[in-house]
Amino acid sequence: MTVTYVIDGAEVTGLERFWQVIGAAVNGPGGYFGSNLDALADCLRGGYGTPDDGDFVIEWRRHELSRRALGQEETVRTLQRRLERAHPDNRAAIQGRLDAVRAGGGPTVFDELVRLIEEEAPGVLRLR
């Protein structure tokens, strides 16, 4: 039987809130489902919280609200934080992404999350 995890896009007001919302959707209130892209990828591949048989879907309702909340402004904020913590060898690449986003180009945090979900668990994401 397919398990459906529901994300209410109105609850996603930033990246930190996304981690809380998806954690609660998968593992109940206060639940954990990763707090970075690597952890999310592991979970989507069958890690902590997903059904053992891999039979699940993620229904992201009112995703357009999340798209706005995780848009350019949140992406700039996220990349600035990454840049502050980055290894010196990675700073130029992150700065390049940051510059592109500030200029109105490049993927947003929302785009990155959708891409990751679709790559790691093809066919499970339903944007409503």
Secondary structure, DSSP 8 states (H G I E B T S, - for coil): --EEEEEEGGG--SHHHHHHHHHHHHHSTT--S-SSHHHHHHHHTT-TTS-TT--EEEEEETHHHHHHHTSHHHHHHHHHHHHHHS-HHHHHHHHHHHHHHHTT-S--HHHHHHHHHHHHSTT-EEE-
